């Protein structure tokens, strides 16, 4: 088990967290629209190679991130999205999160729009 603890230093990475986040952002724009954003990626090591796990967050310009609605996995070597929380599920969670925070979101929007 000690060898596994030493792995992060010996794994050759092709991406950095910023590039993984950019790949996830492109996927989100094509799949979910513009009310979600790719959060801070974290590295996940596998038996054969690494992936980046990127949280998907519901966000608005006037509030910032409200909460996490899913995740996207980006393969480090191919630099492609290889897995994600189902789109319908992310949309449902986004809707529930938005509804649960609706009074605050509307209030923040009015404050944002008021000069």
C-alpha positions as CSV (number, residue, x, y, z in Angstrom):
1,X,0.0,0.0,0.0
2,X,2.9,2.4,0.6
3,X,3.7,2.4,-3.2
4,X,0.3,3.8,-3.9
5,X,1.0,6.7,-1.5
6,X,4.1,7.6,-3.6
7,X,2.3,7.5,-7.0
8,X,1.2,11.1,-7.4
9,X,4.8,12.2,-7.7
10,X,5.6,9.5,-10.4
11,X,2.5,9.9,-12.6
12,X,3.1,11.8,-15.8
13,X,0.3,14.3,-16.3
14,X,-0.7,15.8,-19.6
15,X,-3.2,18.4,-18.2
16,X,-3.2,20.9,-15.4
17,X,-6.2,21.8,-13.5
18,X,-6.9,25.0,-15.5
19,X,-7.0,23.0,-18.8
20,X,-9.2,20.3,-17.3
21,X,-11.6,23.1,-16.1
22,X,-11.6,24.5,-19.7
23,X,-12.5,21.1,-21.2
24,X,-15.3,20.8,-18.7
25,X,-16.5,24.3,-19.4
26,X,-16.8,23.6,-23.1
27,X,-18.8,20.5,-22.4
28,X,-21.1,22.4,-20.1
29,X,-21.8,25.2,-22.6
30,X,-22.7,22.6,-25.2
31,X,-24.8,20.4,-22.8
32,X,-26.3,22.6,-20.1
33,X,-26.2,26.2,-21.2
34,X,-24.7,29.2,-19.4
35,X,-26.1,28.8,-15.8
36,X,-23.6,26.3,-14.8
37,X,-19.8,26.5,-14.4
38,X,-16.9,24.2,-14.0
39,X,-15.6,24.3,-10.4
40,X,-12.1,23.6,-9.2
41,X,-10.9,20.3,-10.6
42,X,-9.2,17.7,-8.5
43,X,-6.9,14.9,-9.7
44,X,-8.0,11.3,-9.4
45,X,-5.5,8.5,-10.0
46,X,-6.5,5.3,-11.5
47,X,-4.8,1.9,-12.1
48,X,-3.9,2.9,-15.7
49,X,-3.9,6.7,-15.8
50,X,-5.3,9.8,-14.2
51,X,-8.5,11.7,-14.6
52,X,-9.6,15.1,-13.4
53,X,-12.9,15.3,-11.5
54,X,-14.6,18.7,-12.1
55,X,-17.6,19.8,-10.0
56,X,-20.5,21.3,-11.9
57,X,-22.0,24.3,-10.1
58,X,-25.1,26.3,-10.6
59,X,-24.1,29.9,-10.8
60,X,-25.4,33.4,-11.7
61,X,-23.3,36.5,-12.4
62,X,-25.0,38.3,-9.5
63,X,-24.6,35.5,-7.0
64,X,-21.6,33.4,-8.1
65,X,-21.7,29.7,-7.4
66,X,-24.8,28.6,-5.5
67,X,-24.2,24.8,-5.2
68,X,-22.9,21.7,-6.8
69,X,-25.2,19.9,-9.2
70,X,-23.0,17.1,-10.6
71,X,-19.5,16.3,-11.7
72,X,-17.6,15.8,-15.0
73,X,-14.6,13.5,-15.4
74,X,-11.9,14.6,-17.9
75,X,-9.3,12.0,-19.0
76,X,-5.8,13.4,-18.4
77,X,-4.2,11.7,-21.3
78,X,-6.8,12.2,-24.1
79,X,-8.0,15.5,-22.7
80,X,-11.6,14.5,-23.3
81,X,-14.7,14.3,-21.2
82,X,-15.1,10.6,-20.3
83,X,-18.0,10.6,-17.8
84,X,-20.5,13.0,-16.3
85,X,-23.5,13.1,-14.1
86,X,-26.5,12.6,-16.4
87,X,-27.6,15.9,-17.9
88,X,-31.3,15.4,-16.9
89,X,-30.2,14.8,-13.3
90,X,-28.0,18.0,-13.3
91,X,-30.9,20.0,-14.7
92,X,-33.3,18.6,-12.1
93,X,-30.9,19.3,-9.2
94,X,-30.3,22.8,-10.7
95,X,-34.0,23.5,-10.7
96,X,-34.4,22.2,-7.2
97,X,-31.5,24.3,-5.9
98,X,-32.8,27.4,-7.7
99,X,-36.3,26.9,-6.3
100,X,-34.9,26.4,-2.8
101,X,-32.9,29.7,-3.0
102,X,-35.4,31.7,-5.1
103,X,-36.2,34.6,-2.7
104,X,-32.5,35.2,-2.1
105,X,-31.5,34.9,-5.8
106,X,-34.2,37.4,-6.8
107,X,-33.1,39.8,-4.0
108,X,-29.5,39.6,-5.1
109,X,-30.5,40.1,-8.7
110,X,-32.4,43.3,-7.9
111,X,-29.5,44.6,-5.8
112,X,-27.1,43.8,-8.7
113,X,-29.3,45.6,-11.3
114,X,-29.9,48.7,-9.1
115,X,-27.4,51.5,-9.8
